[in-house]
Amino acid sequence: MNEAIRIATLVDADAVTTVTRAAYAKWVPVIGREPLPMKADHAAHIRDHRADLLLVGNEVAALVEIIQRHDDLMIENVAVAPAFQKRGYGRKMVAHAERLAAEAGFEAVRLYTNAKFEENICLYKSLGYDIEREEAITDGILVHMVKAI
């Protein structure tokens, strides 16, 4: 099947929301609430920052939402539609964000995840990310991670 990555437009906001909600649904029982990306205004993110989609055929299989900051690129959200998980698409979207960071001249990529999402922490460590710090939030701990580019 044909794969392509392209920048999302506002027309894609519903698809970004749908894929994100489906991808993060497995974490609801783990933390007892919807993870923050499930509640995000993805249309606003597309308008104000950048989201890139991985299309397999005509379907949105995965996405990455990024924010270019002063001295780094922040990965705000990586989501893979459940039907497309375990195919390396999450890794592909993280690598895509890292390429964008390098092209923009940034020296680091940062991201964060919930401390209870151990699977995610292991994945990011395997991709070369280090734990930079932990931050207590109302009902848990955010793990901030960084990778030098």
Disulfide bonds with the S-S distance in Angstrom:
none
